[in-house]
């Protein structure tokens, strides 16, 4: 764990490359905004998915799921940028088992989202024909369970991020 005031060689690089500060700031900001957007979209999915669905609700869920997917992509890209180019440096993160848990939780989150996404996308044909989607109760329960697991993991990620940043696990 890094001691108080110890920032590895991170702070020295700022004096050499002041532009990196702005890059780091924008990347961190995008990372946080994308994470909040991901949480908002996932919460909206949870609140809106109430079978039986009409066409309007189904279309709305498809759009919200797209926002969710794009937010997850931005979280992943900015997270990789933060590990490789900003923050404490790749060795700090890659040697930390708490960071591994955080990244693993994010990957599980992404994998869990595949099932609801495929179900939502499967509704497009019925919607094109002007019909509401047919969602059997068993499938609806599985979708709700997946979304709730995803929400649980989203709430765990900030805790793991704070523990990683504070050097726990080293």
Secondary structure, 3 states (H helix, E strand, C coil): CCCCCCCCCHHHHHHHCHHHHHHHHHHHHHHHHHHHHHHHHHHHHHHHCCCCCCHHHHHHHHHHHHHHHHHHHHHHHHHHHHHHHCCCCHHHHHCCHHHHHHHHHHHHHHHHHHHHHHHHHHCHHHHHCCCCCCCCHHHHHHHHHHHHHHHHHHHHHHHHHHHHHCCCCC
